[in-house]
Amino acid sequence: MWSRKYDKCEKCGTTSIEHVAQGLCRKCYTNKKEAEHRNYERFKKGIPNAFLKKEKLIELYIDKQMSLSDIGMIAGCNRRTVYFHIKKLGIQLRTKVEARTIALDKGKCKYSRINDNGEIEEKTRDKIHFNENFFSKWSNEMAYVLGLIYTDGNITDSSIKMGRLTFAQNEKELIEKFLNLMGSDSKILYRRRAKYENTTAGEMYYFHINCDKLFEQLVKLGLTPNKSLSMKFPEIPGEYMRHFIRGCWDGDGTVYIERRNGNLKTSFISGSIEFIKVLKEHLRKQGLSEVTLYEDRRSKKGNVSYYFRYGTKDSIKLFHYLYEGVSESQYLKRKYEVFKNYLDRNTTPQQLTLFN
């Protein structure tokens, strides 16, 4: 598909040039913007030069933080002319991050999206706030959130857009706790259950954070774009390992009680065999049993996933390893309650001591 929402350029109808925004290819999008600028009344001959002198450009571009397009509008020329003069006069151009930050602050970042009624609507992108130093220093909270990203997150980067973190989950509680721990006000988006050709996409909660600094921090912590099949287990300081694994658990772990015998069962699954092998070994070092790693080839896309299971005794050990002394803000309550309800009904204090 040419883009997520469009099969071809809405203007020229081709797919030969990459999509940029608003359903337009790069060429048509540029032409549209230039046409918008030409709609403004041009100044008389010679007047634009007054706006394109070095002192004036420093005032408009540096001091007032105006965009190239805005300067072009008041000068009666296009943004390319402004760009040419700024570069020629040796004025430092903004980086991609700086330009986007200013645009967000001024409410100038707009995008098109399809609403629940199937209609295309234009939205203004709000600036998202979050703790930009969250991943700069190890902590229990940071390790837990990193585990969530390793299982249900994704990072992307391109020459056009900023680095982006996307996190998606069908558990809204997990999304809310993730954002709260990061101190972020990112809007939680919702996608309804829908069918696409031969596949069905379940309902999903998700959010995006666009930030090059965040992208670079996550890359340093071992994440890579489109990581699911090639993901490797990162280097985690020992004291934070169980918090990272708990994040992975809330993302890709399962706990259930068998109907036929009432036994407690747990399992981990991953699309990366390298990742899950190291995860299994870390849990073995914590006293859990050596278990078999299985392949699952039932995916309609042909992808292979890998998983391992624990029986009741190891599942109880896993419970204590993951949750002991941990704040409720750092785990998914639903999974915790399955463990807790089982333990309240089936174990005595003496048995719990033995399991520990």
Secondary structure, 3 states (H helix, E strand, C coil): CCCCCCCCCCCCCCCCCCEEECCEEHHHHHHHHHHHHHCCCCCCCCCHHHHCCHHHHHHHHHHCCCCHHHHHHHHCCCHHHHHHHHHHCCCCCCCHHHHHHHHHHCCCCEEEEECCCCCEEEEECCCCCCCCCCCCCCCHHHHHHHHHHHHHEEEECCCCCCCEEEEEECCHHHHHHHHHHHCCCCCCEEECCEEECCEEECCEEEEEEECHHHHHHHHHCCCCCCCCCCCCCCCCCHHHHHHHHHHHHHHHEEEEECCCCCCEEEEEEECCHHHHHHHHHHHHHCCCCCCCCEEECCCCCCCCEEEEEECHHHHHHHHHHHHCCCCHHHCCHHHHHHHHHHHHHHCCHHHHHHHC
